[in-house]
Amino acid sequence: MNTQDKTMQFMQIAMKHFPEAKEQMDQAGVEFPMEMLQPFMALFTKVMTEAYELGKEDAKKEMNL
């Protein structure tokens, strides 16, 4: 799977959970203008990519045991 495919999957996951996150922010009184969505999605993608790579390395290590 290439990086672009992973990024799309991560974005789909984020958007699936966005309404819940938005509701929690609203309840906490945190304003989240839609123009802030792109920077947060970029950060989320970085985090998910790093987590994916860690999991991939762990799987490789376990296969070599």
C-alpha positions as CSV (number, residue, x, y, z in Angstrom):
1,M,0.0,0.0,0.0
2,N,1.5,3.4,-0.9
3,T,1.6,6.5,1.2
4,Q,-1.2,8.2,-0.6
5,D,-3.6,5.2,0.0
6,K,-2.7,5.2,3.7
7,T,-3.3,8.9,3.9
8,M,-6.7,8.5,2.4
9,Q,-7.6,5.7,4.8
10,F,-6.4,7.8,7.7
11,M,-8.5,10.8,6.5
12,Q,-11.6,8.5,6.2
13,I,-11.1,7.3,9.7
14,A,-10.7,10.8,11.0
15,M,-13.8,12.0,9.3
16,K,-15.8,9.1,10.6
17,H,-15.0,10.2,14.1
18,F,-15.0,13.9,13.6
19,P,-18.7,14.4,14.6
20,E,-18.0,12.8,18.0
21,A,-14.9,15.0,18.5
22,K,-16.8,18.1,17.4
23,E,-19.6,17.3,19.9
24,Q,-17.1,16.9,22.7
25,M,-15.3,20.2,21.8
26,D,-18.7,22.0,21.7
27,Q,-19.6,20.6,25.1
28,A,-16.3,21.8,26.4
29,G,-16.9,25.3,25.0
30,V,-14.0,24.9,22.5
31,E,-14.6,26.7,19.2
32,F,-13.3,24.8,16.1
33,P,-13.7,26.8,12.9
34,M,-13.7,24.7,9.8
35,E,-10.6,26.5,8.5
36,M,-8.7,24.8,11.3
37,L,-9.6,21.4,10.0
38,Q,-6.8,21.1,7.5
39,P,-3.9,21.8,9.9
40,F,-5.4,19.3,12.4
41,M,-5.9,16.7,9.7
42,A,-2.3,17.2,8.6
43,L,-1.1,16.6,12.2
44,F,-3.4,13.6,12.5
45,T,-2.0,12.1,9.3
46,K,1.6,12.5,10.6
47,V,0.6,10.8,13.9
48,M,-1.2,7.9,12.1
49,T,1.7,7.4,9.6
50,E,4.2,7.2,12.5
51,A,2.0,4.7,14.4
52,Y,1.5,2.6,11.2
53,E,5.3,2.5,10.7
54,L,5.9,1.4,14.4
55,G,3.3,-1.3,14.0
56,K,4.9,-2.5,10.8
57,E,8.4,-2.6,12.5
58,D,6.9,-4.6,15.4
59,A,5.3,-7.1,13.0
60,K,8.6,-7.5,11.2
61,K,10.4,-8.2,14.5
62,E,7.9,-10.8,15.6
63,M,8.1,-12.5,12.2
64,N,11.9,-12.9,12.8
65,L,11.6,-14.5,16.3
